[in-house]
Amino acid sequence: MYVILMYDCGEKRVGKMLKLCRRYLNWIQNSVFEGEISEVKLQELKNRAKDIMDEVEDSLIIFSDRSNHWLNKEIVGRERGGTDNFL
């Protein structure tokens, strides 16, 4: 499934959340990520995020769809964090 994920965390938790999300998805900009991920891996990501988050103060927003064919991505200005994967 294709996912766009964004988070808003307290200052003390931002670094941990960034590292976690980078393990599963492609970093786009600040606290925004995108990419293909299985339902199992997405659930794993959410469970690990809950361990980091203060659910009263922090938020994790996930948009998902079975495919990204309907989504048109346009970048105006500098693209931050490419989506290329290096082996």
C-alpha positions as CSV (number, residue, x, y, z in Angstrom):
1,M,0.0,0.0,0.0
2,Y,1.1,3.6,-0.6
3,V,1.4,5.8,2.5
4,I,1.9,9.5,3.2
5,L,2.8,9.9,6.9
6,M,3.4,13.1,8.9
7,Y,4.0,13.6,12.6
8,D,4.0,16.4,15.1
9,C,6.0,15.5,18.3
10,G,7.5,17.3,21.2
11,E,11.0,18.5,20.9
12,K,12.4,15.7,23.0
13,R,10.8,13.0,20.8
14,V,11.4,14.4,17.3
15,G,14.7,12.7,16.8
16,K,13.5,9.3,17.8
17,M,10.4,9.6,15.6
18,L,12.5,10.7,12.6
19,K,14.8,7.7,12.9
20,L,11.8,5.4,13.2
21,C,10.0,6.7,10.2
22,R,13.2,6.6,8.1
23,R,13.4,2.9,8.7
24,Y,10.1,2.3,7.0
25,L,9.4,5.2,4.5
26,N,11.2,7.8,2.3
27,W,11.8,11.2,4.0
28,I,10.2,14.0,2.0
29,Q,10.4,17.1,4.1
30,N,10.7,17.8,7.9
31,S,8.2,15.4,9.4
32,V,6.7,14.1,6.2
33,F,7.3,10.7,4.7
34,E,6.0,8.6,1.8
35,G,6.4,5.2,0.2
36,E,5.2,1.7,-0.3
37,I,4.7,-0.4,2.8
38,S,2.9,-3.6,3.7
39,E,0.0,-3.6,6.1
40,V,2.1,-5.6,8.6
41,K,5.0,-3.2,8.4
42,L,2.6,-0.2,8.8
43,Q,1.1,-1.7,11.9
44,E,4.6,-2.3,13.3
45,L,5.5,1.3,12.6
46,K,2.4,2.6,14.3
47,N,3.1,0.4,17.4
48,R,6.6,1.6,17.6
49,A,5.5,5.2,17.2
50,K,3.1,4.8,20.1
51,D,6.0,3.8,22.3
52,I,7.8,7.0,21.4
53,M,4.8,9.4,21.4
54,D,3.0,11.2,24.2
55,E,-0.5,10.5,22.8
56,V,-1.9,13.5,24.6
57,E,0.4,16.0,23.0
58,D,1.8,14.3,19.8
59,S,0.1,13.3,16.6
60,L,0.7,10.8,13.8
61,I,-1.3,11.3,10.6
62,I,-1.3,8.6,7.9
63,F,-3.0,8.8,4.5
64,S,-3.0,5.4,2.7
65,D,-4.3,3.8,-0.5
66,R,-3.8,0.5,-2.2
67,S,-1.9,2.2,-5.0
68,N,-0.4,5.6,-5.9
69,H,-1.6,5.7,-9.5
70,W,-4.2,8.4,-8.8
71,L,-1.8,10.7,-6.9
72,N,0.0,13.4,-8.8
73,K,3.0,14.8,-7.0
74,E,4.2,18.3,-7.9
75,I,7.2,19.9,-6.2
76,V,7.6,23.7,-6.4
77,G,11.0,24.9,-5.2
78,R,13.7,22.7,-3.7
79,E,13.0,19.0,-3.2
80,R,14.1,17.8,0.2
81,G,15.2,14.2,0.7
82,G,15.0,12.3,-2.6
83,T,13.1,9.1,-2.9
84,D,15.8,7.2,-4.6
85,N,17.1,4.1,-2.8
86,F,20.8,3.4,-3.0
87,L,22.1,-0.2,-2.7
